[in-house]
Amino acid sequence: MCGIAGIVSTAADQRVEAATIHRMCQAIVHRGPDDEGLFVKDGIGLGMRRLSIIDLSGGHQPVFNEDRSVWIVFNGEIYNFPALREDLLKRGHKFYTHTDTEVIVHLYEEMGADCVSKLRGMFAFALYDERRRKLLMARDRLGKKPLHYALQGQRLLFGSEIKSILTVAPELATVNNEALLQYMYFGYVPDPLTAFATIRKLPPGHLLEFENGKIDVRQYWDLPEYGAHPPRSEEECLEEMERRLAEAVRIRLISDVPLGALLSGGTDSSTVVALMARASSKPVKTFAIGFRDQDFNEAPYARMVAERFGTEHHELIVEPDVLETVETLTSSLE
């Protein structure tokens, strides 16, 4: 988990200070304890807190293109980046890192905003094109990675978490009464609203372009309609589902740090662990959370699955104290 934040201003006399972007990053240091990177120039400020997963030594962000006219801060993972990188190299692009982040920069040079259609993964990113003086932000298809923004005059503020924005613009903390009612009704605040009136959440499968002081938000992907595929037998459907799940798990095993799975013993996590064990040449690391109250304790089921697939299993018994954690939970939920 990493975090991004920044400010882009289209006003000629409105500078962005490095200290301001640093404060925005400090508000989300819990998302990325390994590194901080800034790009600040005139009215542009991009910041990133990094949790190192791929290219540990060379993946410092922001990442740029060959002539440093395109800069990006990125949160997430692009699972098909090796294939994209190989194709871009054939097209003559020069890479200075081995990260998935740099692939997006060069893909943008080829396709512009449509580059998001080629990305397979979970992501939220902000890319600034100095030549066009344009900011491009995008969020993955199902919204695994968060991204918030607010327009304040001629400047756009953005962040993985709302607290980054409010750290430097506390005056934006006006409660959105409509969103509050929706939270009471649904149990969450639907996109694009947030709990604050002037702060928006970029919806899943959408991109945002900010140019000449104007915001343009558009959808680049949606769920396929029901019935889009011809009917098959139950056996064919099961075989296809297993093939797709196995491939999805396999491409997520690319990492320069040890990987593991949170295992509850339920259907979902057990299936993932089984497919990880099939794809890995080493024992899979699994982790389970247990409770002393047996009515809520799933640790025995997780242990059974771990034994079945020979994983390196770890258990942690949690003693919850709701009163102590209310403040932390409230901050996390924003």
C-alpha positions as CSV (number, residue, x, y, z in Angstrom):
1,M,0.0,0.0,0.0
2,C,1.4,3.3,-1.1
3,G,0.0,6.8,-1.1
4,I,0.0,9.8,-3.5
5,A,-0.9,13.5,-3.1
6,G,-0.4,16.8,-4.8
7,I,-1.5,20.1,-6.1
8,V,-1.8,21.4,-9.7
9,S,-2.5,25.1,-10.2
10,T,-3.3,26.8,-13.5
11,A,-2.9,30.3,-12.1
12,A,0.3,32.0,-13.3
13,D,1.0,33.6,-10.0
14,Q,0.2,30.6,-7.8
15,R,3.3,28.7,-6.8
16,V,3.4,25.3,-5.0
17,E,5.9,24.9,-2.2
18,A,7.8,21.6,-1.6
19,A,7.0,22.0,2.1
20,T,3.3,21.9,1.3
21,I,3.5,18.7,-0.7
22,H,5.7,17.2,2.1
23,R,2.9,17.9,4.6
24,M,0.4,16.2,2.4
25,C,2.6,13.2,2.2
26,Q,3.3,13.1,6.0
27,A,-0.5,12.8,6.5
28,I,-0.4,9.4,4.8
29,V,3.0,8.2,5.9
30,H,1.3,5.0,7.2
31,R,0.6,4.1,3.6
32,G,4.2,4.1,2.6
33,P,6.9,3.9,5.3
34,D,9.8,3.2,3.0
35,D,10.3,6.3,1.0
36,E,9.0,9.8,0.0
37,G,9.5,11.5,-3.3
38,L,8.5,15.0,-4.6
39,F,8.3,16.8,-7.9
40,V,7.7,20.5,-7.5
41,K,8.0,23.1,-10.3
42,D,6.1,26.4,-10.6
43,G,2.5,25.6,-9.9
44,I,2.9,21.8,-9.9
45,G,3.5,19.6,-6.9
46,L,3.4,15.8,-6.9
47,G,4.2,13.7,-3.9
48,M,4.3,10.0,-3.0
49,R,4.8,7.8,0.0
50,R,6.1,4.4,-1.0
51,L,5.8,0.8,0.3
52,S,8.5,-0.9,-1.8
53,I,7.3,-4.0,-3.7
54,I,9.0,-4.0,-7.1
55,D,12.5,-2.7,-7.9
56,L,13.3,-1.9,-4.3
57,S,16.4,0.1,-5.0
58,G,15.5,1.8,-8.3
59,G,11.8,2.5,-8.0
60,H,12.0,5.9,-6.4
61,Q,9.0,8.1,-7.4
62,P,8.0,10.4,-9.0
63,V,9.0,8.6,-12.2
64,F,9.6,10.5,-15.5
65,N,10.1,9.9,-19.2
66,E,13.2,10.3,-21.3
67,D,13.2,14.1,-21.5
68,R,11.5,14.6,-18.1
69,S,8.4,16.3,-19.6
70,V,6.0,13.7,-18.2
71,W,6.0,12.9,-14.4
72,I,3.9,10.4,-12.5
73,V,3.1,9.3,-8.9
74,F,1.5,5.9,-8.7
75,N,-0.2,3.7,-6.1
76,G,-0.8,0.1,-6.9
77,E,0.5,-2.7,-9.1
78,I,0.3,-3.3,-12.9
79,Y,0.3,-7.1,-13.3
80,N,0.9,-7.1,-17.0
81,F,3.8,-4.6,-17.0
82,P,6.5,-7.1,-18.2
83,A,4.6,-7.6,-21.5
84,L,3.9,-3.9,-21.8
85,R,7.5,-3.0,-21.1
86,E,8.8,-5.4,-23.7
87,D,6.5,-3.9,-26.4
88,L,7.5,-0.4,-25.4
89,L,11.2,-1.3,-25.6
90,K,10.6,-2.5,-29.2
91,R,9.0,0.8,-30.0
92,G,12.2,2.6,-29.0
93,H,11.4,3.8,-25.5
94,K,14.3,4.0,-23.0
95,F,13.7,2.8,-19.4
96,Y,15.8,3.8,-16.4
97,T,14.0,1.6,-13.8
98,H,12.5,-1.9,-13.6
99,T,9.3,-0.7,-12.1
100,D,5.7,-1.1,-13.3
101,T,5.3,2.6,-12.7
102,E,7.6,3.7,-15.6
103,V,5.5,1.6,-18.0
104,I,2.6,4.0,-17.5
105,V,4.7,7.0,-18.5
106,H,5.9,5.5,-21.8
107,L,2.4,4.1,-22.5
108,Y,1.0,7.6,-22.0
109,E,3.5,8.9,-24.6
110,E,2.1,6.4,-27.1
111,M,-1.6,6.6,-26.3
112,G,-2.3,9.6,-24.2
113,A,-5.2,9.2,-21.7
114,D,-6.3,6.0,-23.4
115,C,-3.2,4.3,-21.9
116,V,-5.4,3.2,-19.0
117,S,-7.2,0.8,-21.2
118,K,-4.0,-1.3,-21.4
119,L,-3.4,-1.5,-17.7
120,R,-4.2,-4.7,-15.9
121,G,-4.0,-4.3,-12.2
122,M,-5.0,-2.1,-9.2
123,F,-4.0,1.5,-9.4
124,A,-4.5,5.1,-8.7
125,F,-2.1,7.6,-10.4
126,A,-1.6,11.2,-11.2
127,L,0.5,12.0,-14.3
128,Y,1.5,15.5,-15.3
129,D,2.3,16.4,-18.9
130,E,4.5,19.6,-18.8
131,R,4.2,20.2,-22.6
132,R,0.4,20.2,-22.5
133,R,0.2,21.6,-19.0
134,K,-2.3,18.9,-18.2
135,L,-2.9,16.6,-15.3
136,L,-4.3,13.1,-15.9
137,M,-5.6,11.0,-12.9
138,A,-7.1,7.5,-13.2
139,R,-8.5,4.8,-10.9
140,D,-8.6,1.1,-11.6
141,R,-11.6,-0.7,-13.0
142,L,-13.1,-1.8,-9.7
143,G,-11.8,0.9,-7.4
144,K,-9.3,-1.1,-5.3
145,K,-7.1,2.0,-4.9
146,P,-8.7,5.2,-3.6
147,L,-8.3,8.7,-5.1
148,H,-9.9,11.9,-3.9
149,Y,-9.7,15.5,-5.3
150,A,-11.0,19.0,-4.7
151,L,-11.1,22.0,-7.0
152,Q,-10.3,25.2,-5.1
153,G,-10.2,28.2,-7.3
154,Q,-7.7,27.5,-10.1
155,R,-5.9,24.7,-8.3
156,L,-6.7,21.0,-8.0
157,L,-5.8,19.2,-4.8
158,F,-5.7,15.4,-4.8
159,G,-4.7,12.5,-2.5
160,S,-5.1,8.8,-1.8
161,E,-6.8,9.9,1.4
162,I,-8.9,12.9,2.2
163,K,-6.6,13.8,5.2
164,S,-3.9,14.8,2.8
165,I,-6.1,17.5,1.3
166,L,-7.5,18.7,4.6
167,T,-3.9,19.0,6.0
168,V,-3.2,21.9,3.6
169,A,-6.8,23.1,3.0
170,P,-8.7,22.7,6.3
171,E,-11.3,25.1,5.1
172,L,-12.6,22.3,2.8
173,A,-13.8,20.3,5.8
174,T,-17.5,21.3,5.4
175,V,-19.8,18.3,6.1
176,N,-21.8,17.0,3.1
177,N,-25.2,16.4,4.6
178,E,-26.4,14.4,1.6
179,A,-23.5,12.1,1.8
180,L,-24.1,11.7,5.6
181,L,-27.6,10.6,4.9
182,Q,-26.5,8.2,2.3
183,Y,-23.9,6.8,4.7
184,M,-26.7,6.2,7.3
185,Y,-28.8,4.5,4.6
186,F,-26.3,2.4,2.7
187,G,-23.5,2.1,5.3
188,Y,-21.0,3.8,2.9
189,V,-20.9,7.0,0.8
190,P,-21.4,6.2,-2.9
191,D,-19.0,7.7,-5.5
192,P,-18.4,10.4,-6.4
193,L,-19.5,12.0,-3.1
194,T,-17.4,12.0,0.1
195,A,-18.3,13.1,3.7
196,F,-17.1,16.6,2.7
197,A,-19.1,18.9,0.4
198,T,-16.3,20.1,-1.9
199,I,-14.2,16.9,-2.0
200,R,-14.9,14.3,-4.6
201,K,-13.9,10.6,-5.0
202,L,-12.9,9.6,-8.5
203,P,-15.2,6.6,-9.3
204,P,-13.8,3.2,-10.3
205,G,-13.1,2.8,-14.0
206,H,-12.9,6.6,-14.5
207,L,-10.2,9.1,-15.4
208,L,-9.9,12.8,-14.8
209,E,-8.2,15.4,-16.9
210,F,-7.4,18.8,-15.5
211,E,-6.4,21.4,-18.1
212,N,-6.8,25.2,-18.3
213,G,-8.5,25.2,-14.9
214,K,-11.3,22.8,-16.0
215,I,-12.0,19.3,-14.9
216,D,-13.2,16.6,-17.3
217,V,-14.2,13.2,-15.7
218,R,-15.1,10.3,-18.0
219,Q,-15.6,6.6,-17.7
220,Y,-13.2,4.3,-19.5
221,W,-14.5,0.9,-18.4
222,D,-17.7,-0.7,-17.2
223,L,-18.8,-4.2,-16.2
224,P,-19.9,-6.2,-19.2
225,E,-23.6,-6.6,-19.6
226,Y,-25.3,-9.8,-18.5
227,G,-25.6,-12.3,-21.3
228,A,-22.6,-10.8,-23.2
229,H,-21.1,-14.3,-23.5
230,P,-22.8,-17.3,-25.1
231,P,-24.2,-19.9,-22.7
232,R,-22.1,-22.9,-21.8
233,S,-22.5,-26.0,-19.8
234,E,-21.8,-25.9,-16.1
235,E,-18.7,-28.0,-16.5
236,E,-17.3,-25.6,-19.1
237,C,-18.1,-22.6,-16.9
238,L,-16.2,-24.2,-13.9
239,E,-13.2,-25.1,-16.1
240,E,-13.1,-21.5,-17.4
241,M,-13.5,-20.0,-14.0
242,E,-10.6,-22.2,-12.6
243,R,-8.4,-21.2,-15.5
244,R,-9.0,-17.5,-15.0
245,L,-8.6,-17.7,-11.3
246,A,-5.3,-19.6,-11.6
247,E,-4.0,-17.0,-14.1
248,A,-5.1,-14.1,-12.0
249,V,-3.3,-15.5,-8.9
250,R,-0.1,-16.3,-11.0
251,I,0.4,-12.8,-12.3
252,R,0.0,-11.4,-8.8
253,L,2.9,-13.4,-7.5
254,I,5.5,-11.0,-9.2
255,S,7.3,-9.3,-6.3
256,D,10.8,-8.4,-5.0
257,V,9.6,-9.0,-1.4
258,P,8.0,-12.1,0.2
259,L,4.3,-12.6,-0.5
260,G,1.7,-14.1,1.7
261,A,-2.1,-14.6,2.0
262,L,-4.5,-13.7,4.7
263,L,-6.3,-17.0,5.3
264,S,-9.6,-17.3,7.1
265,G,-10.4,-20.9,6.0
266,G,-13.4,-19.7,4.0
267,T,-14.0,-20.5,0.3
268,D,-12.4,-17.3,-1.1
269,S,-9.1,-17.3,0.8
270,S,-8.7,-21.1,0.7
271,T,-9.1,-21.1,-3.1
272,V,-6.5,-18.4,-3.5
273,V,-4.0,-20.2,-1.2
274,A,-4.6,-23.5,-3.2
275,L,-3.8,-21.7,-6.4
276,M,-0.8,-19.9,-4.9
277,A,0.5,-23.3,-3.8
278,R,0.0,-24.7,-7.3
279,A,1.9,-21.8,-8.9
280,S,4.8,-21.5,-6.3
281,S,7.9,-23.7,-6.0
282,K,8.2,-22.7,-2.4
283,P,5.8,-23.1,0.6
284,V,3.2,-20.2,0.6
285,K,3.2,-18.0,3.6
286,T,-0.2,-17.8,5.2
287,F,-1.5,-15.6,8.1
288,A,-4.7,-16.1,10.2
289,I,-6.4,-13.8,12.7
290,G,-8.1,-15.6,15.6
291,F,-10.2,-14.7,18.6
292,R,-10.6,-16.3,22.0
293,D,-14.4,-16.1,21.6
294,Q,-15.0,-19.3,19.7
295,D,-18.2,-18.0,18.2
296,F,-16.0,-15.6,16.0
297,N,-12.9,-17.7,15.8
298,E,-12.0,-19.1,12.3
299,A,-8.4,-20.0,13.1
300,P,-9.1,-23.8,13.2
301,Y,-10.5,-23.7,9.7
302,A,-7.5,-21.7,8.4
303,R,-5.2,-24.2,10.1
304,M,-6.8,-27.1,8.3
305,V,-6.3,-25.4,4.9
306,A,-2.7,-24.5,5.8
307,E,-2.0,-28.1,6.6
308,R,-3.6,-29.3,3.5
309,F,-1.4,-27.2,1.2
310,G,1.8,-27.3,3.4
311,T,2.0,-23.6,3.9
312,E,4.3,-21.7,6.3
313,H,1.4,-20.7,8.6
314,H,1.3,-17.9,11.2
315,E,-1.6,-17.2,13.7
316,L,-2.3,-14.1,15.7
317,I,-4.9,-14.0,18.5
318,V,-6.5,-10.6,18.7
319,E,-8.0,-9.1,21.8
320,P,-10.2,-6.3,20.4
321,D,-10.8,-3.1,22.4
322,V,-13.4,-1.1,20.5
323,L,-13.3,1.9,22.7
324,E,-9.5,2.2,22.3
325,T,-9.7,1.9,18.5
326,V,-12.7,4.2,17.7
327,E,-10.5,7.2,17.0
328,T,-8.2,5.2,14.8
329,L,-11.1,3.6,12.9
330,T,-12.8,7.0,12.4
331,S,-9.6,8.4,10.9
332,S,-9.2,5.4,8.6
333,L,-12.8,5.7,7.4
334,E,-12.3,9.4,6.8
